[in-house]
Amino acid sequence: MSRNQGGRRLFNRVVLYLALLLGAIIMAGPFLYMVSTAFKGQVYVFEFPPQFIPARPTLENFVKAWTSNNFALYFWNSLRVAVVVMAVVVVLTSMMAYAFARFNFRGKDTLFYLMLAMMMMPAMMLIIPQFVLARNLNLINKLGGLVVVYAASGMAFNTFLLRGFFEGLPRELEEAVLLDGGGYFTIFTRVILPLSTPALATVAIFSFLGSWDEYIWALTVINEAKKRTLPIAIANFQGQHASDWGLVFAASLIAVIPVLVIYVLLQRYFVQGLTSGALKA
């Protein structure tokens, strides 16, 4: 390699790293400003020049946000809905995906393509049919109405995702279990699921985020104040405390914490799944 080629490659790498660093700063800047403002008192929010590291950090905004406007109640409502939806989606889509990946039955391809077609429909087109169905099932003003719709909305994509992963798993392991007298339930629970930790973690993250952040359906089906979820609470919170940005950002940061926690926890299982699979291989 000539000196000119080496210098050009070094220059390109430096430019690439600088561009990535600039992009990271642009993306993380608003979030860091939100965190900084959440720890500031109201008198320091509009100071100039602004300080990203508060001179006198305080937790007053977090305490006030948690204890006002039934914020804690809405938080627990959202958490219950998101956890139940995550569990339901992981269990049902894993079983559906395994059936599509391993079993042959009449209408298999037709059902799978119909399921894929549902992924192409805009969510807003389904609001009225979903509302009529929820009314007929007596799910209006009930958190169960949120769980049913959120879980059903994530079935198609997550089944498609898991089906592709299951098809890549070696069939020899399943045949060995069958030769030892095990059944398909044993194969599914003892072989398929442990090997599918990365895909299951991905499905869990997607389903949790989809139900935690959803606003339109929750606003449509929930009318009672005590059954509202966090996105509605934050929207109302911003309307009631529009000028108190420290309080608004503290409430928003509280809403972000469960997402970060679930992502970190499932990312750990994701990495463990990858490393255990590599060691077994």
QUIDAGI-V230648 format. One record per backbone hydrogen bond with DSSP energy under -0.5 kcal/mol. CO is the residue of the C=O (numbers start at 0). NH is the residue of the N-H. If there is no record, write none. Layout:
co=<CO:CO>
nh=<NH:NH>
This chain:
co=<1:2:3:4:5:6:7:8:9:10:11:12:13:14:15:16:17:18:19:20:21:22:23:24:25:26:27:28:29:30:31:32:33:34:35:36:38:40:40:41:41:43:49:51:53:58:59:60:61:62:63:64:65:67:69:70:71:72:73:73:74:75:76:77:78:79:80:81:82:83:84:85:86:87:88:89:90:91:92:93:94:95:96:97:98:102:104:106:107:108:109:110:111:112:113:114:115:115:116:117:121:122:123:125:126:127:128:129:130:131:132:133:134:138:141:141:142:143:144:145:146:147:148:149:150:151:151:153:154:155:156:157:158:159:160:161:162:163:164:165:169:169:170:171:172:173:174:175:176:177:182:183:184:185:186:186:187:190:191:192:193:195:196:197:198:199:200:201:202:203:204:205:206:207:208:214:215:216:217:220:220:223:224:228:229:230:231:232:233:234:235:236:240:242:243:244:245:246:247:248:249:250:251:252:253:255:256:257:258:259:260:261:262:263:264:265:266:267:268:269:270:271:272:273:274:275:276>
nh=<5:6:7:8:9:10:11:12:13:14:15:16:17:18:19:20:21:22:23:24:25:26:27:28:29:30:31:32:33:34:35:36:37:38:38:39:57:43:44:44:45:46:51:53:56:62:63:64:65:66:67:67:71:70:73:74:75:76:77:229:78:79:80:81:82:83:84:85:86:87:88:89:90:91:92:93:94:95:96:97:98:99:100:101:102:104:107:110:111:112:113:114:115:116:117:118:118:119:119:120:124:125:126:129:130:131:132:133:134:135:136:138:137:141:144:145:146:147:148:149:150:151:152:153:154:154:155:157:158:159:160:161:162:163:164:165:166:167:167:168:172:173:174:175:176:177:178:179:181:180:186:187:188:189:190:191:192:194:195:195:196:199:200:201:202:203:204:205:206:207:208:209:210:211:212:218:219:220:221:140:222:226:227:232:233:234:235:236:237:238:239:240:243:244:247:248:249:250:251:252:253:254:255:256:257:259:260:261:262:263:264:265:266:267:268:269:270:271:272:273:274:275:276:277:278:279:280>
